[in-house]
Amino acid sequence: MSKDQVKIKSAVIDWVCAGKFSFTTGFGATKAESAIANYAALVAPVALYFLSWQDLGWTILQIVVAGLLALDMVGGVLTNSLGSMKRFLHTDQQVKVNWLGKLVGSKFTFPLIHFQLFAVPLCFDVAWSYAFFWYAAMIIAVILVHYIPLYLQRPIGLLVVMISIMISPAIPAVVGLEWLAPIFMIKLVLSHGVREEPYRPTTAQ
């Protein structure tokens, strides 16, 4: 194994980005990682529709927008947390990727272009301050995570998420989308921003 491929306490860690880049899984995804990234998030809008949305009197447009937001947020959390994606997001290796790969791998540009929350006041009855507040909170948290020591990134990232969950009831939100802002924070602060080791399956697995 090279210095970027190690085994610690029976766990294989591989930082080498080899093969073809995937927008949803990064480099070297296993079949299980690919399945999680490409299919698991589909459960979210379906479950939310039958458990909540169908009784809210939303228009077809509102249901479609809510469904796309659920897919994007849940899918983003799962995709960005994969070992195969963490390998790419936090590698020191010079890798050749297209413009989309460069965008995904950017510490700050990728979060900055996440304007999805602004679709909520555009399509639902909620103040624009909802989107501006959570967008600003996300940007501040991302900057914080990237400028603190590595060993503090995970607890601070989790602190940001916990505070987001605790204060979200105090920020007026759309009924049926109360979960959106905290998951937005999880996706971009904890899942995309915080460095984690890219663990790989052992031979036995």
N, C-alpha and C positions, 0 to 999 in steps of 0.2 A: 504493500500500500504506500502511496505517496503521502506527503505531509498534509494534503487536503483530503485524504481518505484514511480515517482512523476508526478503531474499535475501542470503545470505552465502556466498561461494565456491561459487556455483551451487546452493546448498542453500536451499530454501524453508522458512522457519520461521513457523508460524502459531499464535498463542496465542489466537485468537478462538474462543470456545465459541458456536457457532451451531447452530440446529436443535434436534432432539430428543435428549435424553440417553438413552444405552443403558447398561445395567448391565455389559455385557461389553465395550463398545468406547469408551465416553465420548462425545465429540462429534465429528461429522464424519468418521467412519471411511470409508476407501476399501473397495472390494470385497475387496481382498487382506487388509486388516486384519480385516474381518468374518469372512472364511474362517479366518484364523489363530485368532481368538478363539473361534469357535464350533465348529470341527471338528478342528483340529490335535491338541488334547489327547486326542481319542478314541483315537489311536494308542497312547498310553502304557499303559493297562490291558490292552489286547489283546496288545501286544508282551510285557509283563511276564508275563501269564498263560502264554503259550506258551513263553517263554524260561526261566521260573523257577517261577511259582506252582503250576502243575499237578503238579509233582513234590514239593511240600512237604507234602502230606497235609492241607491246610487244609479246614475245613468250608465249606459254601456261604456261611454268614454271614461268615466271615473273608475269603473271596474277594470278596464284595460290598463289605465295609468297605474292603479294600485297594484295590479298583477305584475306589470313590468318593474315597478319599484321593488316588489317583494323578490322577484327573480334576481334583480341586480344586487340587492343588498345581501340576501342570503347566499347567492352564488359567489359574490365577492368575498365574503367572510371565509367561505370554504376554500375557494381558489387560492386566496392569498395566504392561507394557513398551511397549505400542502408543503411537505418537505421539498418536493420538486420545484415549487415556486419560491420558497424561502431561499433555496440554493441560488436561484437567479437574482432575487431581490437584494441579497446581501453578499454576493460574491465579490472577490477582489480580482477575479479573472477577467481578462479582456475578451468579451464575447461579441460575435457578429450577429446582430438582430436587425430586423426591419424597423421602420419608424414606430410601429405599434409596440414592438418589444422595448424600444428605447423609452417610449411613453410610460409603459407599465413599470419599468425599472427605475423611473425617476422618483427620488425621495419626495420632492416637493411639487413638481408639475402634475404628477398623477393625482394627488389629492386636490390640487387647486382646480382642476377641470371638473370636479364632481359637483355639478350644479343641480343634481337630480331633485334635491329637496325643494327647489324653487318651482317644480311642477305641482307641488301640493297646494300652495296658495293660488296658483294659476288655475287649477281645476277643481279645488274644493273651497268650502267656506271657512277659511282660517286666515289670520293676519299674516302679512309678508314678514313681520318681525320673527315669526316662527322659523322660517328658512334662513333669514339673516343671522339669527342668534346661533343656530346649530352649525351653520357653515363657518362662522367666525370661531366658535368654540373648537371645531375640528382643526382648523388651520393653526390655531394657537397650540393645541395639544400636539399636533404633528411636529411643529417646530421644537417644542419642549422635548419631546421624545428623542429627536435626532441630535440635540445639543447637550444631553446629559450623559454621564458615563454609561457604558454598555451594561454594566451589572445592575443598574437602576432602571433600565428601560422597561423591563417586564412589570415590576411592581408599580411603576408610575403609570404605565399604560393601563394596567388593571384598575388603578385608582381613578383614572380619568373615566373609565367605563362605569365603575361603580357610582361615581358622582353623577354621571349622565343618567343612569337608571333612577337614582334617588331624586334628582331634581326634575325629571321629565314630567311627573304629574303636575308640577307647578307651572309648566309652560303650556299654554293652551294648544291643543293638537286636535286633529280630525279623529272623531270616533271611528275605530276600526284601523287606524294607523298610529296608535299610541306607541307602538313598538319601533317605529321607523327610525326616529332620531338616535336612540341608543345603539341600534344595529349599525347605523351610519357611522357612529363613533368606533364601534368594534371593527368594522371593515377597514377603515383608513388609519386609525391610530394603533390599534392592537394587532390586527391581522396583517396589514401592509407595512406598518412602520416598525414594529418591534422585531428585532433579530432573534431567530430561533435556529437551532441546529437542524440541518436537513437529514433526519434519520432515515435509514434505509432498512428494508427487510433483511433479516439474517437468512442464511442458507436454509435453516430449518423451517422458516416461515414461507 
